[in-house]
Amino acid sequence: MSPGAPWNGPDAPGAMAQEHDAPHAAPIDRVEAPLTPFPPAARTEEITRTSRTCVGIHKGGLEPLLAHEDAEREACARKPKNTLFRHLGPPLMDSYPLGV
């Protein structure tokens, strides 16, 4: 095996980074897809930024949710939901007011 061979195979740093990034990018893509048609004037960067923020809020809420049980778990589940609705509310409501 030549000294450069490992850099050309699946163990190459670029290939490992792509494999590592794939599971992290998938949730962002899944959040971006339904958000894309909502704010008509939004740029792609804004939608990506909003999607990353939503995924971060969701991931941040998982640890306290899993650490508690019963009524405390329900309270822990409401916090990220409220945060997400407040984060998404203004851009979506400005574009699509209620009753339309």
C-alpha positions in Angstrom: 0.0 0.0 0.0 1.4 3.4 -0.9 1.6 6.2 1.7 -1.2 8.2 0.0 -3.7 5.3 -0.2 -5.6 6.0 3.0 -6.3 9.5 1.8 -8.1 8.2 -1.2 -10.4 5.7 0.5 -13.3 5.9 2.8 -11.0 6.8 5.7 -10.0 10.0 4.1 -10.6 13.1 6.2 -13.0 14.6 3.7 -15.1 11.4 3.4 -15.3 11.0 7.2 -16.4 14.7 7.6 -19.1 14.2 5.0 -20.3 11.0 6.8 -20.3 12.9 10.1 -22.2 15.9 8.6 -24.9 14.0 6.9 -27.0 13.1 10.0 -26.6 16.7 11.2 -27.7 18.2 7.9 -30.7 15.9 7.4 -32.8 17.5 10.2 -32.0 21.0 8.9 -33.0 20.0 5.4 -36.3 18.5 6.7 -37.1 21.8 8.5 -36.1 23.9 5.5 -38.4 22.2 3.1 -41.7 23.2 4.7 -40.4 26.7 5.5 -39.3 27.6 2.0 -42.7 28.6 0.6 -43.8 30.6 3.7 -42.0 33.9 3.7 -42.0 34.9 0.0 -39.4 37.5 0.3 -37.0 35.4 2.5 -33.6 34.7 1.1 -32.2 31.2 1.2 -29.7 32.2 3.9 -32.5 33.4 6.2 -34.4 30.1 5.8 -31.3 28.1 6.5 -30.5 30.2 9.5 -34.1 29.8 10.8 -34.0 26.0 10.2 -30.7 25.7 12.1 -32.1 27.7 15.0 -35.2 25.5 15.1 -33.1 22.3 15.1 -30.9 23.7 17.8 -33.9 24.6 20.0 -35.3 21.1 19.5 -32.0 19.4 20.3 -31.5 21.7 23.3 -34.9 20.6 24.7 -34.3 16.9 24.4 -31.9 16.5 27.4 -34.2 18.1 30.0 -37.2 16.2 28.5 -35.4 12.9 28.8 -34.2 13.6 32.3 -37.6 14.1 33.9 -40.8 12.1 34.2 -44.6 12.8 34.3 -45.7 16.4 35.0 -42.2 17.8 34.9 -41.6 16.1 31.5 -44.8 17.7 30.1 -43.6 21.1 31.3 -40.2 20.5 29.7 -41.9 19.5 26.5 -43.9 22.8 26.4 -40.9 25.1 26.7 -39.2 24.2 23.4 -42.6 24.2 21.6 -43.4 27.6 22.9 -40.0 28.9 21.9 -40.3 27.5 18.4 -43.8 29.0 17.9 -42.5 32.4 19.1 -39.5 32.1 16.9 -41.5 31.1 13.8 -44.6 33.2 14.5 -43.4 36.7 13.3 -42.0 35.7 9.9 -44.9 33.4 9.1 -47.7 35.7 10.4 -46.2 38.7 8.6 -46.4 36.7 5.3 -49.6 34.8 6.0 -51.9 36.6 8.4 -54.7 34.6 10.1 -57.9 34.4 8.2 -56.3 34.2 4.8 
